Amino acid sequence: MGSYDKPDFWAQKAQKEAYPARSVYKLKEMDEKFGLFRPPGGRRVLDLGAAPGSWSLYALRKNPAPALTAVDLSPLSRDFDKGLFEGGNFGFLQGDMTDPGIREAIRARGPFDLVMSDAAPATSGNRSLDSLRSLALAETALDYGEQFLCKGGALILKIFQGGQSAGLLKRIQRDFESAKAFKPRACRSNSFETYFVGMKFKAAVLPKDA
Ligand SMILES: C[S@@+](CC[C@H](N)C(=O)[O-])C[C@H]1O[C@@H](n2cnc3c(N)ncnc32)[C@H](O)[C@@H]1O
């Protein structure tokens, strides 16, 4: 077993580097590969399914830090942020990303250069059910991308492989100049999660008030 595969490798690294979750290394790898925060993307960011807050912290620790809107059902951890979650460039919306009220609050803070979603349902152990729930969240994230991304913007979203995810990738291929499925090393080897990455959003596909 290589050191990256050890169950606690990424968790220990996260602890050492003061992030509340190991998932930060999935974002870091995608950022290094795709340049997510490089202009024209990355200045105004929407982080969906943000708790406990590693992805938001990663973005806020970048120089220059983007303006960030984070959304989650659960509150963010305040153990490591050293005041970053109180900065004027950060806003947290606690609630369901599929809720119309949250959608309106997101719209008011948009448009965005990067929409990233690590949102995942609480797993039930039933793979088909979990894939369906994950797909619904990923579709919502893509809806946000289509409605609130600026031209040239980027999207990443988590998806549980299987189910109907091929249709979602086709939609991303239609909307973005480049669309790929990508599985970062930090994903647990037995996990069936992966990420879809869309770069260079072509233009608003839907009217902004759709
Ligand atoms: C894997 S965690 C995200 C980890 C986060 N990216 C980080 O680095 O700290 C998935 C998150 O999705 C959130 N989530 C699931 N369904 C949601 C929904 N309908 N609306 C908002 N957040 C949701 C969960 O509450 C959970 O915090």
The ligand as an SDF file (V2000), in Angstrom:
LIG
                    3D

 27 29  0  0  0  0  0  0  0  0999 V2000
  -18.1990   15.9670    1.5550 C   0  0  0  0  0  0  0  0  0  0  0  0
  -19.0010   17.2470    2.4320 S   0  0  0  0  0  0  0  0  0  0  0  0
  -18.2240   18.6900    1.7780 C   0  0  0  0  0  0  0  0  0  0  0  0
  -16.8330   18.9080    2.2930 C   0  0  0  0  0  0  0  0  0  0  0  0
  -16.3180   20.3050    1.9750 C   0  0  0  0  0  0  0  0  0  0  0  0
  -16.0550   20.4600    0.5440 N   0  0  0  0  0  0  0  0  0  0  0  0
  -15.0330   20.6020    2.7010 C   0  0  0  0  0  0  0  0  0  0  0  0
  -13.9680   20.5490    2.0630 O   0  0  0  0  0  0  0  0  0  0  0  0
  -15.0610   20.8830    3.8930 O   0  0  0  0  0  0  0  0  0  0  0  0
  -20.5890   17.2760    1.6690 C   0  0  0  0  0  0  0  0  0  0  0  0
  -21.5080   18.3640    2.2140 C   0  0  0  0  0  0  0  0  0  0  0  0
  -22.6650   18.4330    1.3770 O   0  0  0  0  0  0  0  0  0  0  0  0
  -23.6920   18.9740    2.2040 C   0  0  0  0  0  0  0  0  0  0  0  0
  -25.0150   18.8390    1.5810 N   0  0  0  0  0  0  0  0  0  0  0  0
  -25.6790   17.7050    1.2730 C   0  0  0  0  0  0  0  0  0  0  0  0
  -26.8840   17.9860    0.7520 N   0  0  0  0  0  0  0  0  0  0  0  0
  -26.9870   19.3470    0.7410 C   0  0  0  0  0  0  0  0  0  0  0  0
  -28.0050   20.2520    0.3340 C   0  0  0  0  0  0  0  0  0  0  0  0
  -29.1780   19.8100   -0.1770 N   0  0  0  0  0  0  0  0  0  0  0  0
  -27.7970   21.5760    0.4630 N   0  0  0  0  0  0  0  0  0  0  0  0
  -26.6190   22.0430    0.9760 C   0  0  0  0  0  0  0  0  0  0  0  0
  -25.6210   21.2300    1.3940 N   0  0  0  0  0  0  0  0  0  0  0  0
  -25.7980   19.8950    1.2730 C   0  0  0  0  0  0  0  0  0  0  0  0
  -23.5450   18.1810    3.4900 C   0  0  0  0  0  0  0  0  0  0  0  0
  -24.1860   18.8410    4.5640 O   0  0  0  0  0  0  0  0  0  0  0  0
  -22.0270   18.1000    3.6360 C   0  0  0  0  0  0  0  0  0  0  0  0
  -21.5390   19.0870    4.5090 O   0  0  0  0  0  0  0  0  0  0  0  0
  1  2  1  0
  2  3  1  0
  2 10  1  0
  3  4  1  0
  4  5  1  0
  5  6  1  0
  5  7  1  0
  7  8  2  0
  7  9  1  0
 10 11  1  0
 11 12  1  0
 11 26  1  0
 12 13  1  0
 13 14  1  0
 13 24  1  0
 14 15  1  0
 14 23  1  0
 15 16  2  0
 16 17  1  0
 17 18  1  0
 17 23  2  0
 18 19  1  0
 18 20  2  0
 20 21  1  0
 21 22  2  0
 22 23  1  0
 24 25  1  0
 24 26  1  0
 26 27  1  0
M  CHG  2   2   1   9  -1
M  END
$$$$
